Amino acid sequence: MQTPEQIIIGELQRLILMQAQEIKLLKARITELERKVTQNNKPRKDSNNSSVPPSKDENRPPRTSSLREKSDRKVGGQPGHEGKTLEMSETPDDVIEHRACFCPECGNNLTNQSFELFGKPQVIDIPTIKQIVTEHRVYRCTCTCGKLVESEFPVGVDCSVRYGKNIEALIGYLSIRQYVPFKRLQEMLHDLFTIPISEGGLHCLLNRLASKGVDAYEIIRQSVLNSQVIGTDHGLKPWNLRIPEKASGALPIAQS
């Protein structure tokens, strides 16, 4: 029969063996987790850092599926739908006349023959896109009275080289209305118009365009503030305040 001391020692030995086994399992688990952490910290190969095609990128947005339910209608325009077709212009910008020079049958010269118009197909296209550089030259002269007279630069021409109002308007439209990101906007201007422009240049043009509307903004704001009734709607966010009015509307954005 075991003594109480022997029972306690045996129980302690069994407990130590159980703890040793548990420590072994925990060490194996820690090693596995460390391996996964190391693997996750490595940059994943995608189309930006390897030859992997963009279609294989793991973060590529999934294709959206239509939520429209199937119906018995045929694909395309439905009965009663007002169709849109390409129409000919009554006043084409350019007309190119085509007359035969010789007869393909006998080879006779047809230059002096009378021709009859039998067709006039039209091709709709856009002109070749290129930047136009306008140089403003200012001169000076000396009057008979001895005064040196210098001509003035046009309004808005205040530096040696600057972008014009059409580029400014295009950038404003593409950035504000069409939400084109700056990087893609730079690429578009370079590829379509061969216009190199930095991100800072885009900011500058947008600020310059916005400054032209300050007076109009103030007129709208005063019209809203002076109206007898103003409806407000905080919307989904507490800092997005919409103030509609019969003839005017303002959208001030202020952090609360």
Secondary structure as UniProt FT lines:
FT   HELIX           4..41
FT   TURN            47..49
FT   HELIX           54..56
FT   TURN            58..59
FT   TURN            79..80
FT   TURN            104..106
FT   TURN            111..112
FT   STRAND          140..142
FT   TURN            144..145
FT   STRAND          148..150
FT   TURN            155..156
FT   HELIX           165..172
FT   HELIX           173..177
FT   HELIX           182..193
FT   HELIX           199..211
FT   TURN            212..213
FT   HELIX           214..225
FT   TURN            235..236
FT   TURN            238..239
FT   STRAND          242..244
FT   STRAND          249..250
//
